[in-house]
Amino acid sequence: MSYQRNRPKMAQDYLASIPVDRRLYRHDIQGSIAHVKMLAGQKIIAAKDARAIIAGLNSIRDEIERGKFQFKPELEDIHMSIEARLFEKIGDAAGKLHTARSRNDQIALDMRLFLKEEIPQTIDRIKALQSSLVKLAEANSELIIPGYTHLQQAQPVLLAHHLLAYFEMLERDRERFGDCLKRTDVLPLGSGAVAGVPYPVDRQFLAQELDFSKLSQNSIDATSDRDFVVEYQAAAALTMMHLSRLAEELVLWSSAEFGFIEIGEAFTTGSSIMPQKKNPDVAELARGKTGRIYGNLFSLLTTLKALPLAYNRDMQEDKEGLFDTLDTLNSTLEVFAEMLRTIKLDSRRIQEAMKDYILATDLADYLVNKGMPFREAHGTVAKLSRYALSKQKGFHELKLSEYRKFSPLFDRKVYAITVESSVSARDVAGGTAPRQVKAALKKAKRILRGVYPE
């Protein structure tokens, strides 16, 4: 074959992408079979040659899947490796396979076929994690926890409301991957190296055969476009960021200082020298892996940022980071979905942890409802809070006479303010009131069933 050259081994090894792109063998063969069917259908090659090529390609796929195929670094990539073996199997007819095709539109096709297959699987894993969140929320639907801002207790919220915040994040992630799939679903084959091909190819046939909904509209763009790879990695980076935030809370909540949850032993690790330890290693590792996903995204953006049109060999570096990102994201989604099913909550510890001062905003609202401007009410309750702290008392321990030192608007109804009343008062769309959270859980389950509310 003309593309084989005598090169020193160091150059062969440096140029070879086969250790990475061998993962695309099914997609490369799938694209080649569709291509050769089209060539025969358009009478660009003889039908008998097409049959021989297709039989040879199916045989090669079987060899690879049985572990009988020998990948040779000197053949550089998955395209050359398969074509070289095809020559060995069927002879000169193999040379007709590459008619009206370049490795440039061939690899663009392989990458799109690969991601078209993988994106729905990523979406399914996100959905499985969402399902675990909903189940944990439903099982603890009445549990009130401290809500935090700046990692300081702020206002009481339902645990279910807190968990559904992550459901919302993951729903946006699902939508982003769905959008990425739309832009991945574009057929580049027929673009040739850069300018198109001088043969009467049937690109519509190829799109139908390979299940693409659209054809690329510019041959230069089609061979140089890796936006869809960047987009997958960007969506993955956002998803991992959300998982890392969840991981951080699991780490905090499982600590002795919080003691809100216990994570199942299968997802924790003991210390090598401290027998009392139960380290949340899975959650911690997810935080660490998030940085690598960010690095893969930034690496690809850096590779692409100064490339002239169209294809350049730099673009060979688009696969390793993508594969690493995809594998890391999918495994993290899977392990988190399982880990959440093992979590046990300590409601007594959570209730003990909630400080009385978490109701300060409710006290301010109480004064507002009696006619005091909010800013004045805010200042009044701030003074009341400092007073209570100085006396080492909670709000519920203050006498009415002490309340009335700060405002005559306080009466005995102030003692009706509790974490339960605080939660119930937030009865607005998107709020933490039980009625709203019950509706949100119902909506979340409808979304998971594929019944999207208006």
C-alpha positions, -999 to 999 in steps of 0.1 A, spaced: 0 0 0 13 34 -10 9 50 25 34 26 41 68 41 45 101 31 59 105 50 91 126 45 122 108 29 150 108 60 172 90 79 144 65 50 139 57 49 176 54 87 178 30 88 149 9 58 159 -25 63 174 -35 27 172 -31 21 210 -59 47 214 -81 46 183 -84 8 181 -114 14 203 -131 28 171 -128 -5 152 -166 -12 151 -174 23 140 -147 22 113 -160 -11 99 -196 1 101 -187 32 82 -167 13 56 -195 -12 50 -220 16 44 -195 33 21 -188 3 0 -225 -4 -3 -230 31 -16 -201 27 -41 -216 -4 -55 -251 11 -56 -237 41 -76 -218 17 -98 -185 33 -88 -172 -2 -80 -184 -36 -91 -209 -55 -70 -187 -85 -67 -159 -64 -53 -183 -48 -28 -194 -83 -16 -158 -94 -11 -150 -62 8 -180 -65 30 -173 -102 38 -137 -93 45 -146 -65 69 -171 -87 88 -144 -113 91 -119 -87 105 -145 -74 130 -149 -110 142 -111 -114 145 -108 -83 166 -137 -93 189 -121 -127 194 -87 -112 202 -72 -128 171 -63 -95 153 -27 -83 154 -24 -45 157 9 -33 143 22 2 153 38 7 119 2 8 104 -4 39 126 -41 39 130 -73 19 130 -80 27 94 -47 15 80 -48 -16 103 -81 -27 90 -74 -19 54 -40 -37 55 -57 -69 69 -84 -66 42 -56 -67 16 -43 -99 32 -78 -114 31 -92 -105 -3 -63 -91 -23 -64 -61 -47 -102 -56 -44 -94 -41 -10 -79 -11 -27 -113 -1 -40 -127 5 -5 -111 39 -2 -125 52 -34 -142 86 -29 -130 87 7 -102 102 27 -89 94 62 -100 129 71 -137 123 66 -133 87 77 -121 96 112 -147 124 115 -173 98 107 -159 73 132 -158 98 160 -194 109 153 -206 72 152 -188 66 185 -204 95 203 -238 89 188 -236 55 205 -221 67 237 -242 99 245 -275 80 251 -256 57 275 -243 87 294 -278 102 295 -291 69 309 -265 69 336 -275 104 346 -311 93 348 -301 64 370 -284 88 394 -315 111 394 -336 81 403 -314 73 433 -317 109 444 -355 108 441 -357 75 461 -335 89 489 -356 121 489 -389 101 490 -377 78 518 -369 109 539 -396 133 526 -404 148 560 -369 152 574 -359 188 580 -322 197 578 -303 229 582 -299 248 549 -265 264 545 -251 295 529 -213 302 533 -213 268 551 -232 286 579 -266 275 590 -291 297 572 -327 284 571 -343 251 577 -352 231 545 -365 197 538 -338 172 529 -359 162 499 -357 198 487 -320 198 491 -316 165 472 -339 177 444 -315 206 438 -291 180 425 -319 165 404 -323 199 387 -286 202 381 -285 167 365 -316 175 345 -297 204 329 -268 180 323 -292 156 305 -304 184 283 -269 195 274 -259 160 264 -291 158 244 -282 190 226 -247 176 220 -262 145 204 -281 167 179 -249 184 168 -231 151 167 -258 136 144 -243 151 112 -228 129 84 -193 141 73 -186 112 49 -185 124 13 -164 154 22 -131 138 12 -99 153 23 -111 189 22 -129 197 -10 -155 170 -15 -151 140 -39 -152 138 -77 -175 108 -78 -213 106 -80 -217 95 -43 -251 92 -27 -247 109 7 -284 106 15 -280 68 12 -250 70 36 -270 91 61 -299 66 60 -276 36 62 -257 50 92 -287 66 108 -277 103 106 -304 129 105 -284 156 86 -256 160 61 -226 183 66 -229 214 45 -193 223 40 -165 198 32 -139 220 49 -158 223 81 -168 187 81 -133 174 81 -120 199 106 -149 201 130 -144 187 165 -170 210 182 -191 180 191 -161 164 209 -155 197 228 -192 199 235 -193 164 250 -163 172 272 -178 206 283 -210 189 292 -190 162 311 -171 189 329 -203 205 341 -217 172 352 -185 163 371 -187 197 388 -221 189 400 -210 155 412 -180 170 429 -203 194 448 -225 164 459 -193 146 468 -182 174 490 -214 174 509 -213 137 514 -177 141 528 -189 168 551 -221 151 562 -203 118 570 -177 135 592 -178 132 630 -184 170 632 -216 167 612 -226 130 616 -257 135 594 -251 104 572 -234 70 571 -222 58 538 -222 21 531 -189 2 538 -186 -8 501 -180 29 493 -157 38 521 -122 27 531 -105 22 565 -73 39 574 -40 20 572 -31 29 608 -62 44 624 -88 16 630 -116 39 638 -116 56 605 -142 51 577 -130 74 549 -155 85 522 -129 76 495 -153 72 466 -167 107 471 -132 121 476 -119 105 445 -148 119 424 -136 154 435 -101 145 423 -112 131 390 -132 162 383 -99 181 378 -87 156 352 -120 160 333 -114 198 333 -78 192 320 -91 170 291 -115 198 280 -88 225 282 -63 203 264 -86 199 234 -95 235 233 -58 244 233 -51 219 206 -78 233 183 -75 270 190 -48 279 164 -53 252 138 -57 265 102 -84 248 81 -89 220 75 -75 187 89 -42 188 107 -24 159 124 -27 177 158 -63 166 157 -51 130 163 -49 141 200 -87 145 202 -94 109 212 -74 100 243 -89 128 264 -124 121 251 -122 84 260 -108 92 294 -135 118 301 -162 94 289 -150 65 309 -144 86 340 -178 103 339 -197 71 332 -180 52 361 -186 82 385 -223 84 376 -227 46 381 -209 45 414 -227 75 428 -261 60 419 -252 29 438 -236 47 467 -267 69 474 -287 37 479 -265 28 508 -268 61 527 -284 60 561 -295 93 578 -292 101 615 -323 123 620 -316 127 657 -282 141 650 -295 164 623 -322 178 647 -296 183 674 -273 201 650 -299 227 640 -293 258 661 -321 280 673 -307 309 654 -316 293 621 -351 309 627 -338 344 627 -352 352 593 -386 339 605 -385 363 634 -378 391 610 -407 380 588 -429 378 620 -422 415 626 -428 424 590 -462 408 591 -470 431 621 -461 462 600 -424 467 606 -403 475 575 -380 446 566 -348 465 570 -358 476 605 -370 441 613 -336 427 601 -318 451 624 -340 443 654 -335 406 651 -298 410 646 -297 428 680 -319 401 695 -296 374 682 -265 390 697 -284 394 730 -294 357 730 -258 346 722 -245 368 750 -269 351 774 -261 316 759 -298 311 752 -317 299 722 -346 319 709 -371 295 725 -354 300 759 -360 338 759 -389 351 780 -414 373 763 -402 402 784 -368 398 768 -383 398 733 -402 429 741 -370 448 750 -363 448 713 -398 454 700 -432 458 715 -446 439 684 -435 406 699 -463 386 716 -468 350 726 -473 339 690 -435 342 686 -432 309 703 -451 293 675 -422 298 652 -405 265 648 -384 248 621 -416 231 609 -435 264 606 -405 279 589 -405 252 563 -442 253 558 -442 290 553 -421 288 521 -451 276 502 -442 292 468 -433 275 436 -397 262 440 -399 266 478 -392 240 505 -427 238 519 -440 201 521 -467 208 495 -442 222 470 -417 195 476 -443 168 472 -452 183 439 -416 186 429 -411 149 437 -441 140 416 -428 161 387 -393 145 390 -408 110 388 -428 121 357 -396 133 341 -378 101 348 -407 82 332 -403 104 301 -436 122 308 -424 158 306 -448 183 323 -456 215 304 
